[in-house]
Amino acid sequence: MGLFATRSRTAPTATTIQPPLPERIERQLAPWFVAVGEGWVTGADNAAACEIAGRQLAESGTSLDEALEGLRAASRLVLGGDPPFADVQALCRAWSEATLSYLHQISCEDPMTGLATTTHLRTVLAEIYRGHGGISDAHALVISEIDARSGLGTTMDQALGLTRIGEAHRTVFPLCAVGRIGTHRVAGLIPRDDMLGRRVRLLKQLADDAGRIWIEGLPASERSAVLLIDELSRS
């Protein structure tokens, strides 16, 4: 009986079970990092918790630098060191996807012309570069510019001119991204093939508001291509 009595006194009870995170640590964590901290303590796969945190941080308007700093601060508090690379990667991926989704929602279409915005065109260009490992030889930009002699002086007149040029682009290149860049240009991101030259000639016939139409080659790197779009938007 004495042996059994001893075991009964030392057996764990519900009151001795501790939560994954000590209360003093949980109080110091931002709400989106509590589940992340619990995963570190319990040894669970933390990718899902980090992805949720990344999305919540992006939706709250937190920059990526601030999000990463918050993750590092939480890791140092819970683990005593920097966060695992896989957790950093999961948070960055989710933050980027949430931010990109938001940008698509608010800036895919220019309200005055119905064309894709410059932001959206840059995004499509970047996605293709990442998907194909470089597209300088496989794609090109076809640029159409409003004729300076057309007398389209007001903002509304320019928008109407760009709309007509954009419709011509979409007729000739129906499956391609066509967007407004700057105040007086339309650009299409076009795959290079044997028909490109012939289609550009057809575009010149249809886009009678355009003063100049040309094929712009793409540089080898994604960053240089985005800078090219920005330069075409300003000049």
CORZI-V144568 format. One record per backbone hydrogen bond with DSSP energy under -0.5 kcal/mol. CO is the residue of the C=O (numbers start at 0). NH is the residue of the N-H. Records with the same first field share a line. If there is no record, write none. Layout:
CO = NH + NH
//
This chain:
0 = 4
1 = 5
2 = 6
3 = 7
4 = 8
5 = 9
6 = 10
12 = 15
13 = 16
21 = 24 + 25
22 = 26
24 = 27 + 28
25 = 28
29 = 32
30 = 33
32 = 36
33 = 37
34 = 38
35 = 39
36 = 40
37 = 41
38 = 42 + 43
45 = 49
46 = 50
47 = 51
48 = 52
49 = 53
50 = 54
51 = 55
52 = 56
53 = 57
54 = 58
55 = 59
56 = 61
57 = 60
62 = 66
63 = 67
64 = 68
65 = 69
66 = 70
67 = 71
68 = 72
69 = 73
70 = 74
71 = 75
72 = 76
73 = 77
74 = 78 + 79 + 80
83 = 86 + 87
84 = 88
85 = 89
86 = 90
87 = 91
88 = 92
89 = 93
90 = 94
91 = 95
92 = 96
93 = 97
94 = 98
95 = 99
96 = 100
97 = 101
98 = 102
99 = 103
100 = 104
101 = 105
102 = 106
103 = 107
106 = 119
107 = 116
108 = 110
109 = 112 + 113
114 = 109
115 = 179
116 = 120
117 = 121
118 = 122
119 = 123
120 = 124
121 = 125
122 = 126
123 = 127
124 = 128
125 = 129
126 = 130
127 = 131
128 = 132 + 133
134 = 138
135 = 217
137 = 191
138 = 217
139 = 189
140 = 142 + 215
141 = 187
142 = 213
143 = 185
144 = 210 + 211
146 = 149
147 = 150
150 = 152
153 = 157
154 = 158
155 = 159
156 = 160
157 = 161
158 = 162
159 = 163
160 = 164
161 = 165
162 = 166
163 = 167
164 = 168
165 = 169
166 = 170
167 = 171
168 = 172
172 = 175
176 = 188
177 = 115
178 = 186
180 = 184
183 = 145
184 = 180
185 = 143
186 = 178
187 = 141 + 189
188 = 176
189 = 139
192 = 195
194 = 198
195 = 199
196 = 200
197 = 201
198 = 202
199 = 203
200 = 204
201 = 205
202 = 206
205 = 207
206 = 209
208 = 146
211 = 144
213 = 142 + 215
214 = 216
215 = 140
220 = 224
221 = 225
222 = 226
223 = 227
224 = 228
225 = 229
226 = 230
227 = 231
228 = 232
229 = 233
230 = 234
//
